[in-house]
Amino acid sequence: MILAELESEGRLTVAELAQRIGLSAAPCHRRLRELERSGAIRGYRAVVDPAAIGLGFEVLVSVTMDREDAVTITAFEAGLAGVPEVRNAERLFGDPDYLVRVATVDIAAFQRLRDEKLATLPGVRRLTSTIVMRRIVEERPFPVQTKGPS
């Protein structure tokens, strides 16, 4: 229950959280600290609207690798992590090898990013880009099952 409440509203005070889940503040605080200590809660952050900061042009980029030896994969992933426009990147089983979400100002900025940074990363054979029209589900809380101190 703690996780579900914090996922929907991360700025709750311990007192507000305790009231919502039906505990007193001290046990709620202990459970919250245990969730943080165990890594179930990795941190707290603000959810920023990309359009509000001028980065509303989003593209999903499928990356197919030319080779997948350990050195190439390590170099590719390190290079990808160093590209600030990359919002999410996931390695997949099958084809494509990676799915990358990038945010830029517009299509011209994306074209430069694609040609000058993404396509030049080690081991890249093919990039396939799909422009995001509209997000339907975003930042949805996990379907947390009540189990243990959650």
Secondary structure as GFF3:
##gff-version 3
##sequence-region A 1 150
A	DSSP	alpha_helix	2	8	.	.	.	ID=ss1
A	DSSP	alpha_helix	14	21	.	.	.	ID=ss2
A	DSSP	alpha_helix	25	38	.	.	.	ID=ss3
A	DSSP	three_ten_helix	50	53	.	.	.	ID=ss4
A	DSSP	beta_strand	57	65	.	.	.	ID=ss5
A	DSSP	alpha_helix	70	81	.	.	.	ID=ss6
A	DSSP	beta_strand	86	91	.	.	.	ID=ss7
A	DSSP	beta_strand	98	104	.	.	.	ID=ss8
A	DSSP	alpha_helix	107	113	.	.	.	ID=ss9
A	DSSP	pi_helix	114	118	.	.	.	ID=ss10
A	DSSP	beta_strand	124	131	.	.	.	ID=ss11
###
